[in-house]
Amino acid sequence: MTKRLNTKYLSRPVAARVSVVIARDLLRLVREIGGDPAALLRQAGLAHLVTPLTGSTAIQRGLSQEDFTRLYAHCTWALDAQAARQEGREPLTKAGVDMLCHCIITCRTLRDVIERTDRFSELVGPRAGRLRLKVDEGVARLDMATPRQVRNASAYVSDLTGLSTYYQLFGWLIGEDIPLLGAAMRYPPLLDERTISYLMPFPMQHGAPENSLRFPAAYLDRPVLRSHHELEHLLERFPFDVEQPQSLDAPLSERIQHLFAAMLASGDAPATAVQLARQFSISVATLKRRLADEGTSLVRLKTEARRALATRLLADPRLTITEVGRRTQFSDTGAFRRAFQQWTGSSPTRWREMRQSGDGMAVSSGR
């Protein structure tokens, strides 16, 4: 599925241990396609595991999560490259996966994410499976269509990793563990049951019409809450660290601030209290109380989102003050000028002049 993984950040200690059975199962497939498991382990920086995993020496405690992430990545590269050669095409690279993530981080909701992901898949052709979303009686079914002609173990690992990648990524974007109602593959089970369960921690149906995931349709309207900064951190290990947490522990105020910023950047007005309460599955009263406990309010969060966008847009000399006011959802230029003066102690025109002259220190950070 990918060509290269940044291993610079794979040295953080992780408590989880992964069964040797899973590691050997993946290495078995590498051997079956003519690869050299020992050489692969050395290439992955895992020379210390060559004897334990390819010989008879036992590893009592299993592999560390760090070591398994490296092994899984390199095995997947090898197997996906083989699966791509079988179809006469190029595999999807790490750069391609990262670009997809950067394309969808600005989406508003999970439904938008799925739609944009499918459009990206269409652009890269057969290197990524097209997505088809169907909703029926409150259940969303997401099919990952693949045009494969050869469905062997290499293709199985590639498609299973793709399905797992989408599940991890979509849950991470909305900051929630999406409860699966079903997971299916077009293949017979071509890996050890323990390997399949670890890579996709949900009972897998095999021999299905299509690779697919089923989950409550209500999650389609969940907002995307992650930031570009968080994405850069995720991509250091994604998608091979299957223990990467999906749920978001950030305060509600931070999540709403990210949401407001995305809405304004998309040209939409920030959501109302009623809309936000529905998205977060809480009452309006609970929403306001939790924000108050965090020392803020919807008005303050909306103001901060507008101020941040306005200062960013004003840095672009091609935009008029009127256009900046319009994009920050003000009814007229006068209202924008008054608000900006209150936020920064300077008019938009004066702020832009100071910014261009390098005298930005004279501008306050706002109230």
Long-range contacts (C-beta under 8 A, 24 or more apart in sequence): 1-76, 1-77, 1-80, 1-91, 1-92, 1-97, 1-158, 1-161, 1-162, 1-165, 1-239, 2-73, 2-76, 2-77, 2-80, 2-91, 2-92, 2-93, 2-94, 2-96, 2-97, 2-239, 3-77, 3-91, 3-93, 3-94, 3-95, 4-93, 4-94, 4-95, 5-70, 5-73, 5-74, 5-94, 5-237, 5-240, 6-235, 6-236, 7-44, 7-45, 7-70, 8-236, 9-236, 9-237, 10-66, 10-69, 10-70, 10-237, 11-66, 12-66, 13-66, 14-64, 14-65, 14-66, 14-243, 15-65, 16-64, 16-65, 16-243, 17-61, 17-62, 17-63, 17-64, 17-65, 18-62, 18-63, 18-64, 18-65, 18-67, 18-68, 18-198, 19-62, 19-63, 19-194, 19-198, 20-52, 20-53, 20-58, 20-59, 20-62, 20-63, 21-192, 21-194, 21-195, 22-68, 22-192, 22-194, 22-195, 22-198, 23-49, 23-53, 23-63, 23-68, 23-71, 24-53, 25-191, 25-192, 25-194, 25-195, 26-71, 26-72, 26-75, 26-79, 26-157, 26-195, 27-53, 27-54, 27-71, 27-75, 29-75, 29-79, 29-153, 29-154, 29-157, 29-191, 30-75, 30-78, 30-79, 32-153, 33-78, 33-79, 33-82, 33-154, 35-78, 40-74, 40-75, 40-78, 41-71, 41-74, 43-74, 44-70, 44-71, 44-73, 44-74, 45-70, 46-70, 46-71, 65-241, 65-243, 69-237, 69-240, 69-241, 70-240, 72-240, 72-242, 73-240, 75-157, 76-157, 76-158, 76-161, 76-240, 79-153, 79-154, 79-157, 79-158, 80-154, 80-157, 80-158, 80-161, 82-154, 83-148, 83-150, 83-152, 83-154, 83-155, 83-157, 83-158, 84-127, 86-148, 86-149, 86-150, 86-152, 86-154, 86-155, 87-126, 87-147, 87-148, 87-149, 87-150, 89-125, 89-126, 89-127, 90-127, 91-127, 92-124, 92-127, 92-128, 96-124, 96-127, 96-128, 97-165, 97-238, 97-239, 98-235, 100-128, 101-169, 101-231, 101-234, 101-235, 101-238, 102-228, 102-231, 104-173, 104-224, 105-173, 105-224, 105-226, 105-227, 105-228, 105-231, 106-224, 106-262, 106-265, 106-266, 107-173, 107-224, 107-262, 108-223, 108-224, 108-262, 108-263, 108-266, 108-268, 109-220, 109-221, 109-222, 109-223, 109-224, 110-170, 110-173, 110-174, 110-219, 110-220, 110-221, 110-222, 110-224, 111-220, 111-221, 112-224, 113-170, 113-173, 113-224, 114-142, 114-170, 114-220, 117-166, 128-162, 129-159, 129-162, 129-211, 131-166, 133-220, 135-217, 135-220, 138-216, 138-217, 138-218, 139-181, 139-214, 139-215, 139-216, 139-217, 140-214, 140-215, 140-216, 140-217, 140-219, 140-220, 141-182, 141-212, 141-213, 141-214, 142-166, 142-212, 142-213, 142-214, 142-215, 143-210, 143-211, 143-212, 144-210, 144-211, 144-212, 144-213, 145-210, 145-211, 146-186, 146-211, 151-186, 151-187, 152-190, 153-190, 153-191, 155-187, 156-185, 156-187, 156-190, 156-191, 157-191, 159-185, 159-186, 159-187, 159-211, 160-185, 160-191, 160-196, 160-199, 160-200, 161-199, 161-239, 162-211, 163-200, 163-211, 163-213, 164-199, 164-200, 164-239, 164-242, 165-238, 165-239, 166-213, 167-200, 167-213, 168-238, 168-239, 168-242, 168-244, 168-246, 169-238, 169-239, 171-246, 171-247, 172-226, 172-234, 172-244, 172-246, 173-224, 173-225, 173-226, 174-219, 174-222, 174-223, 174-224, 174-225, 175-225, 175-226, 175-246, 175-247, 175-248, 175-250, 175-255, 176-219, 176-222, 176-246, 176-247, 176-248, 177-246, 177-247, 178-215, 178-219, 178-246, 179-215, 179-216, 180-213, 180-214, 180-215, 181-214, 181-215, 181-216, 182-212, 182-213, 182-214, 183-212, 183-213, 183-214, 184-208, 184-210, 184-211, 184-212, 184-213, 185-211, 186-210, 186-211, 198-242, 199-242, 201-242, 221-279, 222-279, 223-255, 223-259, 223-262, 223-279, 224-259, 224-262, 225-250, 225-255, 225-258, 225-259, 226-258, 227-258, 251-294, 252-280, 252-287, 252-290, 252-291, 252-294, 253-291, 253-294, 253-296, 253-301, 255-280, 256-291, 256-298, 256-301, 257-301, 257-304, 257-305, 260-301, 260-302, 260-305, 261-305, 261-308, 261-309, 263-305, 264-305, 264-306, 264-309, 264-327, 264-328, 264-329, 265-309, 267-327, 269-329, 270-302, 270-305, 270-329, 273-298, 303-339, 303-343, 304-366, 306-330, 306-339, 307-340, 307-343, 307-344, 307-366, 310-336, 310-340, 310-343, 310-348, 311-344, 311-351, 314-348, 314-351, 314-352, 314-355, 315-352, 315-355, 317-352, 317-356, 321-348, 321-349, 324-348, 342-367, 343-367
